[in-house]
Amino acid sequence: MNEETTALAINNPNAYTASQVSTLQITDNETRKLVMNAANNAQSLARQGSKVLDVIGIIMRPGIMRGRNGNPDQPCTDTTLVCADGSAYLTKSEGIRKAADNLIMSGVFDNGEIVPLHVNSYETDNGNTIKTLVLD
């Protein structure tokens, strides 16, 4: 956790702050290059719609959700889905983070296999959007 994230967490003791997590099983330099290039050039997951993604691993690390409309910045988790084709998708969504936690705990990434996933998104009665990951 960096100083900024630590300060936000101290000011908001109920805030969730992530530790760094990676399910990637990097066994050679070619895979390391694919993963690092993908993670460092991740696109927005929100722009992918319900497209099926062939995910080889998830990287989660502490992040900052920039405040909008006069609201303060808040700690969050940056969740990156790394795909077999060398692409990656980043989100700060709490729903996606929770789904990623569940997928990791279930062991779906333990064997280093491709895991087909898509985003399921729906709007609640109060106008919020809830997002989650669904196994295909």
C-alpha positions in Angstrom: 0.0 0.0 0.0 1.4 3.4 -0.9 1.3 6.5 1.3 -1.7 7.9 -0.6 -3.7 4.7 -0.3 -2.7 4.3 3.4 -3.9 7.9 4.1 -7.2 7.2 2.4 -7.7 4.0 4.3 -6.9 5.7 7.6 -9.4 8.4 6.9 -12.0 5.9 5.9 -11.6 2.8 8.1 -14.5 1.0 6.4 -12.8 1.2 3.0 -11.6 -2.1 1.4 -8.0 -2.1 0.5 -6.4 -4.9 -1.5 -3.2 -6.6 -1.1 -1.5 -7.5 -4.4 -2.7 -10.8 -5.8 -1.8 -12.6 -9.0 -3.1 -16.0 -10.3 -0.7 -16.0 -13.2 1.6 -19.0 -13.6 4.6 -17.6 -15.4 7.0 -20.4 -16.3 9.1 -18.8 -19.1 10.3 -15.5 -20.5 7.8 -15.6 -23.4 4.9 -15.8 -21.0 6.4 -13.2 -18.8 6.7 -10.8 -21.8 3.1 -11.5 -22.9 1.7 -10.9 -19.3 3.7 -7.8 -18.6 3.0 -6.2 -22.0 -0.7 -7.0 -21.6 -0.9 -5.7 -18.0 0.9 -2.5 -18.8 -1.3 -1.8 -21.7 -4.7 -2.9 -20.4 -7.9 -1.5 -21.9 -11.1 -0.7 -20.1 -13.1 -3.7 -19.2 -16.3 -1.6 -19.2 -15.9 -1.1 -23.0 -15.9 -4.8 -23.7 -19.6 -5.4 -23.1 -20.5 -9.0 -22.7 -17.8 -10.3 -25.0 -16.3 -13.6 -23.9 -12.7 -13.2 -22.7 -10.2 -16.1 -22.6 -8.6 -15.2 -19.3 -5.3 -16.8 -18.2 -5.0 -15.0 -15.0 -6.0 -12.1 -12.8 -3.9 -9.4 -11.2 -5.3 -7.4 -8.3 -3.5 -4.5 -6.6 -4.4 -1.5 -4.5 -5.7 1.5 -6.6 -7.3 4.9 -6.2 -10.8 5.7 -7.5 -10.6 9.4 -8.4 -13.4 11.4 -6.8 -16.0 13.0 -9.1 -18.4 15.8 -8.6 -16.5 17.1 -5.5 -16.3 13.7 -3.8 -12.9 12.7 -2.4 -10.7 10.0 -3.9 -11.3 6.5 -2.4 -9.1 3.4 -2.2 -10.2 0.6 -4.5 -8.8 -2.4 -6.1 -7.4 -2.4 -9.7 -8.4 -5.7 -11.2 -6.8 -6.7 -14.4 -7.9 -9.7 -16.5 -5.0 -11.0 -18.6 -6.1 -12.9 -21.7 -4.5 -15.7 -23.8 -4.3 -13.5 -26.9 -2.0 -11.0 -25.1 -4.8 -8.5 -24.3 -5.7 -7.3 -20.8 -8.7 -5.5 -19.3 -8.6 -3.2 -16.3 -11.5 -2.3 -14.0 -11.9 -0.6 -10.6 -15.4 -2.1 -10.2 -16.1 -3.5 -6.7 -18.5 -6.1 -8.2 -15.8 -7.4 -10.5 -13.3 -7.5 -7.6 -15.7 -9.6 -5.5 -16.3 -12.0 -8.4 -12.5 -12.2 -9.0 -12.0 -13.1 -5.3 -14.6 -15.8 -5.6 -13.1 -17.2 -8.8 -9.6 -17.2 -7.2 -10.9 -18.9 -4.1 -12.7 -21.6 -6.2 -9.4 -22.6 -7.7 -10.4 -22.1 -11.4 -6.9 -20.6 -12.1 -4.9 -23.2 -10.2 -4.1 -25.4 -13.2 -3.0 -22.6 -15.5 -5.8 -23.2 -18.0 -7.7 -20.7 -20.0 -10.9 -19.6 -18.2 -13.6 -18.2 -20.5 -15.4 -15.3 -18.7 -17.8 -12.5 -19.6 -19.1 -9.5 -17.7 -22.7 -9.5 -16.6 -24.0 -6.0 -15.8 -27.3 -4.7 -14.7 -28.8 -1.6 -13.3 -30.5 -1.5 -9.9 -33.7 0.4 -9.0 -31.7 3.3 -7.6 -29.7 3.7 -10.8 -26.4 2.0 -9.7 -24.8 -0.6 -12.0 -23.8 -3.9 -10.6 -21.1 -5.9 -12.5 -19.9 -9.4 -12.0 -17.9 -12.1 -13.9 -19.6 -15.1 -15.2 -17.9 -18.4 -16.3 -18.7 -19.5 -19.8 
